[in-house]
Amino acid sequence: MKPYLKIAFIILLCSACVKKVEPDSSAGNINASAPYIWSSSAFPRYLEISNDFSNDEVTNIRTMADAWETAVNSQRDFFNHSRRTDEVSSSSLSLDDLGDDGINGVYKIVHWPSELRGSALAVTQIFGQRFNIGSKNEYVRIEHADVLINENLYNFRTTGNTDGVNFDLQTVLLHELGHFLGLPHKSGNTVMVTAIGEATSSRTPTSIDRADMADKYGLTLPLMPGGSALAVSRPVYAPSGAGTKVKILIELLKDGSCVHTENGIEVIRHKTLGR
């Protein structure tokens, strides 16, 4: 092989080995921007909270679940959080087992699963089906979801004081329950930002979050007290033909990144600059 051809071949080979994933990019035939949504008949969902949480932590988790209902003026009863679950995390924890147990849980994980990135603060996993692939009405119907908090690596605070060391449990839970309900990451004044820092305290859905939730579930809400109503007309997400089973992991990392995988394929990587 001639020298210049050999060099070109090496460059081509090396470039093929580098996986470049840009924010909100899609991988293969997966439409990463297709919405995730529960069917309207799915609510209220029993949100079972692990017995590993303290009573104080449970109270705060329930408050954050209620915050999403308050955000839509209680027009949709998203959660019934009266139940606790006896499931205790172990070194042999399987995410698929959690997906098959019929329990939509919030778990404090002491033995972080090896299939997840160790630097994740928290993870929302979603099981469902992707319908209408390739059409403008492509969507994922959520059929099961869990929230996992990484107690193996991080400490979380529940007080209102920012100590700059421990992450705010309510902020993390409000964000993850937004994913549970199908909200994507978003920039701006929203609890669905791509990064949560040790000093972050954001415990109330903003007007952006309220509008996004109203849009997702076809609700009509006043934008502000005394303001004009927000009338929403969204596409009707209905299956056309058989769906494709999906397992989606949304991992919130300490370094300001957030990684989405679907059936083991990385489909989105957000990176917040400056972290």
SVG drawing of the C-alpha trace seen along z (x, -y; Angstrom):
<svg xmlns="http://www.w3.org/2000/svg" viewBox="-59 -39 64 50">
<polyline fill="none" stroke="black" stroke-width="0.4" points="0.0,0.0 1.3,-3.5 2.3,-5.6 -0.4,-8.3 -3.1,-5.7 -1.9,-4.0 -2.2,-7.2 -5.7,-7.9 -6.8,-4.4 -5.5,-4.9 -7.3,-8.2 -10.5,-6.7 -10.2,-3.7 -9.6,-5.9 -12.5,-8.3 -14.8,-5.3 -13.8,-4.3 -14.8,-7.7 -18.4,-7.9 -19.6,-11.5 -22.8,-12.2 -24.2,-15.8 -26.9,-17.1 -30.4,-15.9 -28.9,-13.8 -30.5,-10.6 -28.8,-7.2 -29.7,-4.9 -33.5,-4.8 -34.3,-6.0 -36.0,-9.4 -34.6,-10.8 -37.0,-13.7 -40.2,-11.6 -42.2,-12.2 -42.6,-9.8 -46.1,-9.7 -48.4,-7.7 -51.9,-6.9 -54.5,-9.1 -56.0,-5.9 -52.7,-5.1 -53.3,-7.7 -53.1,-7.8 -50.0,-5.6 -49.1,-4.0 -45.7,-5.4 -44.2,-3.1 -41.4,-4.4 -38.7,-2.2 -38.5,-1.4 -34.9,-2.3 -35.9,-6.0 -36.3,-7.7 -39.7,-9.1 -38.4,-12.6 -37.2,-11.6 -40.5,-9.9 -42.4,-13.1 -40.2,-15.1 -40.6,-12.6 -44.4,-12.8 -44.3,-16.6 -42.4,-16.6 -44.8,-14.1 -47.7,-16.4 -45.9,-19.4 -46.5,-18.0 -50.2,-17.7 -50.3,-21.3 -48.5,-22.5 -51.5,-21.4 -54.0,-22.8 -54.9,-19.2 -56.5,-18.6 -54.6,-15.4 -54.1,-13.1 -50.7,-11.7 -49.7,-9.8 -51.0,-7.8 -48.0,-7.6 -49.6,-6.0 -47.7,-2.7 -44.3,-1.7 -42.3,1.2 -40.4,3.9 -38.0,4.3 -34.5,3.7 -31.5,3.1 -28.8,5.7 -25.5,6.3 -27.4,8.5 -30.0,5.8 -31.3,6.2 -33.0,3.2 -35.0,5.6 -36.3,7.3 -37.5,3.9 -39.2,3.4 -41.0,6.7 -42.2,6.4 -45.3,4.3 -44.1,1.7 -43.5,-1.9 -40.9,-2.6 -38.6,-5.2 -35.5,-3.5 -32.5,-4.5 -29.8,-2.3 -26.9,-1.4 -25.5,1.2 -25.4,-0.7 -26.1,1.6 -23.1,2.2 -25.0,1.5 -25.4,-2.2 -22.6,-4.8 -21.2,-5.0 -21.1,-8.9 -24.9,-9.1 -26.8,-11.1 -30.1,-9.5 -31.6,-7.5 -35.1,-7.2 -35.8,-4.0 -38.7,-3.7 -40.2,-0.5 -42.7,-0.8 -43.4,-0.6 -42.4,-2.8 -45.2,-3.3 -45.5,-4.9 -41.8,-4.7 -40.7,-7.1 -44.0,-9.2 -44.5,-12.6 -46.7,-11.0 -43.9,-8.6 -44.0,-8.3 -43.1,-6.0 -46.0,-4.8 -44.7,-4.5 -45.9,-1.4 -43.6,-1.3 -41.1,-3.6 -38.8,-3.7 -36.6,-6.3 -33.2,-5.3 -31.3,-7.5 -27.5,-6.8 -27.0,-6.5 -23.9,-4.4 -21.9,-7.5 -23.7,-10.6 -25.4,-12.1 -28.6,-14.1 -29.9,-16.9 -33.6,-17.6 -33.2,-20.9 -33.6,-24.2 -30.1,-25.2 -27.5,-24.9 -24.3,-23.5 -22.5,-23.2 -21.5,-19.6 -24.7,-17.5 -27.3,-17.4 -30.8,-18.5 -33.1,-15.4 -36.3,-17.3 -34.6,-19.0 -33.4,-15.7 -36.7,-13.9 -38.8,-16.7 -36.6,-16.4 -36.6,-12.7 -40.4,-12.5 -40.7,-14.9 -38.9,-12.3 -41.2,-9.6 -44.1,-11.6 -42.4,-11.9 -40.8,-15.4 -37.5,-15.8 -34.6,-17.9 -34.9,-21.6 -32.8,-24.8 -34.0,-27.9 -36.0,-28.5 -37.2,-25.0 -36.7,-22.1 -35.8,-19.9 -32.4,-21.4 -29.7,-19.0 -27.5,-19.5 -28.1,-19.7 -25.2,-21.0 -24.6,-20.7 -25.9,-24.3 -29.0,-23.8 -32.4,-24.1 -35.3,-24.0 -38.4,-22.5 -41.3,-24.1 -42.2,-23.5 -42.0,-26.7 -44.3,-28.2 -42.3,-26.4 -42.8,-23.1 -46.5,-23.8 -46.9,-24.6 -44.9,-21.5 -47.0,-19.2 -50.2,-20.8 -49.1,-20.3 -48.2,-16.7 -51.5,-15.7 -53.8,-18.1 -54.7,-20.2 -55.9,-23.8 -54.3,-25.9 -54.0,-29.6 -50.4,-30.6 -50.4,-32.9 -53.0,-33.8 -55.5,-36.1 -53.8,-35.5 -55.2,-34.2 -55.8,-30.5 -53.3,-28.3 -55.3,-26.3 -53.4,-23.3 -53.9,-21.3 -51.5,-18.4 -51.3,-15.5 -53.3,-12.5 -50.8,-9.8 -52.4,-6.6 -50.7,-3.4 -50.8,-2.4 -49.8,1.2 -47.6,3.1 -45.2,1.4 -41.5,2.1 -40.5,2.8 -38.1,0.3 -36.1,-0.1 -34.9,-3.7 -32.4,-4.9 -32.0,-8.6 -28.9,-9.0 -28.2,-12.4 -24.4,-12.6 -22.5,-14.7 -20.3,-16.3 -23.2,-18.1 -23.8,-15.5 -27.0,-13.5 -27.0,-10.3 -30.1,-8.7 -29.9,-5.1 -32.5,-3.0 -32.2,0.7 -28.5,0.3 -27.8,-2.3 -26.8,-5.8 -29.2,-8.1 -28.7,-11.5 -25.9,-13.1 -26.3,-16.5 -23.3,-18.4 -23.6,-21.5 -20.7,-23.8 -18.6,-25.1 -19.0,-22.0"/>
</svg>
